[in-house]
Amino acid sequence: MKLLVIEDNAAMQTSLQRSFERRGFRVVICDDGAKALSRWRASVPDVVLLDLSLPGQDGLDVLAQARAEGLTTPVIIITARGTLGDRILGLNTGGDDYLPKPFDLDELEARIRALVRRQGQASEARPPDVPSFCGLRADVESGAVYHQGQPLDLPPREAALLRALLVRPGQAMAKDKLFDLVFADAADAQPDAIEVVAYRLRKRLPAASVKLVTLRGLGYLLQADD
């Protein structure tokens, strides 16, 4: 299980990383609110532990922007802001749980595992999601992609790339994985062909809706066009 810890206190970072790595977790650390979303998209965590008092950007703003972009990772807010009003605001902004500092690490682990367990049960109980993001929607049966209810005129490979990215909007997908999905029927295709498809798709995406972002060394992601 992978944790993304967005926390600027060095002592807290060390404590959480050492403790949870001993418990079998993989831990990614981010200490800056302004960089938090890019790390979130890139690391694809199972749970995010989010402090609120961060340099660069407040944790609540990070959370609100993440939810607006379609990032659905469960979030536990860990903070010294512990009033009832703070808790209500954090949960209403998109937090799944709220644990004021100081807290017990065993309790935090139990909350993490409970969140992941509930998410897994919910995924099994609901029908398959229709991939959608910022007005874009993929028809699971036909493979067509729509924007604001109107079909997009896309060549097959551009449509396949867009469908793949719509499954996890706001999260990076590796080029080699995308290549396998887009060129599954082309044994003679070269790996860099995915870059050509991405270039063509980028020019065909609806204006003022989404943009196709290249993350060097990571791959591609769909992002809301601000």
C-alpha positions as CSV (number, residue, x, y, z in Angstrom):
1,M,0.0,0.0,0.0
2,K,1.4,3.4,-1.0
3,L,1.0,6.5,1.2
4,L,1.5,10.1,0.0
5,V,2.4,12.2,3.1
6,I,2.0,15.9,2.4
7,E,3.6,17.4,5.5
8,D,6.2,20.1,6.0
9,N,7.4,19.3,9.5
10,A,10.6,17.3,9.2
11,A,10.2,15.5,12.5
12,M,6.7,14.4,11.6
13,Q,7.8,13.3,8.1
14,T,10.6,11.2,9.6
15,S,8.3,9.6,12.2
16,L,5.6,8.7,9.7
17,Q,8.0,7.4,7.1
18,R,10.0,5.2,9.4
19,S,6.9,3.9,11.2
20,F,4.9,3.1,8.2
21,E,7.7,1.6,6.2
22,R,8.4,-0.7,9.1
23,R,4.7,-1.7,8.8
24,G,5.1,-2.6,5.2
25,F,3.8,0.6,3.5
26,R,5.5,2.5,0.7
27,V,5.8,6.2,1.7
28,V,6.2,9.2,-0.6
29,I,6.9,12.6,1.1
30,C,6.0,16.0,-0.1
31,D,6.7,19.1,2.0
32,D,5.3,21.9,-0.1
33,G,1.7,22.7,-0.9
34,A,2.5,24.2,-4.3
35,K,4.1,20.9,-5.4
36,A,1.6,18.6,-3.7
37,L,-0.8,18.1,-6.7
38,S,2.0,17.1,-9.1
39,R,3.3,14.6,-6.6
40,W,-0.2,13.3,-6.0
41,R,-0.8,12.8,-9.7
42,A,2.6,11.2,-10.3
43,S,2.7,8.8,-7.3
44,V,-0.9,7.4,-7.6
45,P,-1.2,6.7,-3.8
46,D,-3.7,4.5,-2.1
47,V,-4.2,7.1,0.7
48,V,-3.1,10.7,1.2
49,L,-2.1,12.0,4.6
50,L,-2.6,15.8,4.3
51,D,-1.4,18.5,6.7
52,L,-3.2,21.8,6.3
53,S,-0.5,24.4,7.3
54,L,1.8,24.0,4.3
55,P,4.2,26.4,2.6
56,G,3.3,27.4,-0.9
57,Q,-0.4,26.5,-0.7
58,D,-2.7,25.8,2.1
59,G,-3.7,22.1,2.5
60,L,-7.4,22.9,2.1
61,D,-6.7,24.6,-1.2
62,V,-4.7,21.6,-2.3
63,L,-7.6,19.3,-1.4
64,A,-10.2,21.4,-3.1
65,Q,-8.2,21.6,-6.3
66,A,-7.5,17.8,-6.2
67,R,-11.2,17.0,-6.0
68,A,-12.0,19.5,-8.7
69,E,-9.6,17.7,-11.0
70,G,-11.2,14.4,-10.3
71,L,-8.6,12.9,-8.0
72,T,-10.6,10.5,-5.8
73,T,-7.8,9.1,-3.6
74,P,-9.0,8.8,0.1
75,V,-7.6,11.6,2.2
76,I,-6.9,11.7,5.9
77,I,-6.3,15.2,7.2
78,I,-3.7,15.3,9.9
79,T,-3.4,18.7,11.5
80,A,-3.1,20.8,14.6
81,R,-6.3,22.6,13.6
82,G,-8.7,20.6,15.8
83,T,-11.8,22.6,16.4
84,L,-15.2,21.3,15.4
85,G,-15.4,24.0,12.7
86,D,-12.0,23.0,11.3
87,R,-13.2,19.3,11.1
88,I,-16.4,20.2,9.4
89,L,-14.6,22.4,6.9
90,G,-12.0,19.8,6.1
91,L,-14.6,17.0,5.6
92,N,-16.8,19.2,3.5
93,T,-13.8,20.2,1.3
94,G,-13.3,16.6,0.4
95,G,-11.5,14.9,3.3
96,D,-12.5,11.4,4.1
97,D,-11.2,11.4,7.7
98,Y,-9.8,14.0,10.1
99,L,-7.3,13.3,12.8
100,P,-6.0,16.2,14.9
101,K,-2.4,16.2,16.1
102,P,-1.0,14.7,18.3
103,F,-2.3,11.3,17.3
104,D,-1.4,7.6,18.0
105,L,0.2,5.9,15.0
106,D,-1.7,2.7,15.6
107,E,-4.9,4.6,15.4
108,L,-3.8,6.3,12.2
109,E,-2.9,2.9,10.7
110,A,-6.3,1.5,11.6
111,R,-8.0,4.5,10.0
112,I,-5.9,4.1,6.8
113,R,-6.8,0.4,6.5
114,A,-10.5,1.1,7.2
115,L,-10.6,3.7,4.4
116,V,-8.9,1.4,1.9
117,R,-11.2,-1.5,3.0
118,R,-14.4,0.6,2.5
119,Q,-13.2,1.9,-0.8
120,G,-12.6,-1.7,-2.0
121,Q,-16.1,-2.8,-0.9
122,A,-17.7,0.2,-2.6
123,S,-15.8,-0.5,-5.8
124,E,-17.1,-4.1,-5.8
125,A,-20.7,-3.1,-5.1
126,R,-21.1,-0.4,-7.7
127,P,-21.5,-0.9,-11.5
128,P,-18.5,0.0,-13.7
129,D,-17.9,3.7,-13.8
130,V,-18.3,5.6,-17.1
131,P,-15.0,7.3,-17.7
132,S,-15.6,11.0,-17.6
133,F,-13.7,14.3,-16.9
134,C,-14.4,18.0,-17.5
135,G,-17.3,17.3,-19.9
136,L,-15.5,14.4,-21.7
137,R,-17.2,11.0,-21.5
138,A,-16.2,7.7,-23.0
139,D,-18.9,5.2,-24.0
140,V,-17.7,1.9,-22.5
141,E,-19.6,-0.3,-25.1
142,S,-19.1,1.6,-28.3
143,G,-15.7,3.2,-27.5
144,A,-16.9,6.6,-28.7
145,V,-15.8,9.7,-26.8
146,Y,-18.2,12.7,-26.2
147,H,-17.7,16.3,-25.2
148,Q,-20.7,18.0,-23.6
149,G,-22.9,15.3,-25.1
150,Q,-21.5,15.7,-28.7
151,P,-19.4,13.0,-30.3
152,L,-15.7,13.8,-30.9
153,D,-14.4,13.0,-34.4
154,L,-11.2,11.2,-33.4
155,P,-9.1,8.6,-35.3
156,P,-9.1,5.2,-33.6
157,R,-5.7,5.5,-32.0
158,E,-6.3,9.1,-30.6
159,A,-9.7,7.8,-29.3
160,A,-8.0,4.8,-27.6
161,L,-5.4,7.1,-25.9
162,L,-8.1,9.5,-24.7
163,R,-10.2,6.6,-23.3
164,A,-7.2,5.2,-21.5
165,L,-6.4,8.6,-19.9
166,L,-10.1,9.2,-18.9
167,V,-9.9,6.1,-16.7
168,R,-7.6,7.9,-14.4
169,P,-7.9,11.7,-15.0
170,G,-5.4,13.8,-13.3
171,Q,-3.1,10.9,-12.8
172,A,0.0,10.1,-14.9
173,M,0.0,7.0,-17.0
174,A,3.4,5.6,-18.3
175,K,4.1,5.9,-22.0
176,D,4.9,2.1,-22.3
177,K,1.5,1.2,-20.7
178,L,-0.3,3.6,-23.0
179,F,1.6,2.2,-26.0
180,D,0.4,-1.3,-25.1
181,L,-3.2,-0.1,-24.9
182,V,-3.2,2.0,-28.0
183,F,-1.1,-0.3,-30.3
184,A,-2.3,-3.6,-29.0
185,D,-3.1,-4.7,-32.6
186,A,0.1,-3.4,-34.2
187,A,3.1,-5.7,-33.7
188,D,5.4,-3.7,-35.9
189,A,4.8,-0.3,-34.1
190,Q,7.7,1.4,-32.4
191,P,7.3,2.7,-28.7
192,D,7.8,6.3,-29.7
193,A,4.7,6.1,-31.9
194,I,2.7,6.9,-28.8
195,E,4.3,10.4,-28.8
196,V,2.9,11.0,-32.3
197,V,-0.6,10.0,-31.2
198,A,-0.4,12.2,-28.1
199,Y,0.7,15.1,-30.3
200,R,-2.3,14.6,-32.6
201,L,-4.7,14.2,-29.7
202,R,-3.5,17.3,-28.1
203,K,-4.5,19.4,-31.2
204,R,-7.9,17.8,-31.3
205,L,-8.9,18.2,-27.6
206,P,-11.8,20.7,-27.1
207,A,-10.7,24.2,-26.3
208,A,-11.2,25.5,-22.8
209,S,-11.9,22.1,-21.4
210,V,-8.9,19.8,-20.8
211,K,-5.3,19.6,-21.7
212,L,-3.0,16.7,-22.3
213,V,0.1,17.2,-20.1
214,T,3.5,15.5,-20.6
215,L,5.4,14.6,-17.4
216,R,8.9,13.9,-18.3
217,G,10.0,10.5,-17.2
218,L,6.4,9.6,-16.1
219,G,4.1,9.8,-19.1
220,Y,0.9,11.7,-19.8
221,L,-2.1,12.9,-17.9
222,L,-5.4,14.8,-18.5
223,Q,-5.7,18.0,-16.6
224,A,-8.4,20.6,-16.3
225,D,-7.5,23.6,-18.5
226,D,-7.7,26.6,-16.1
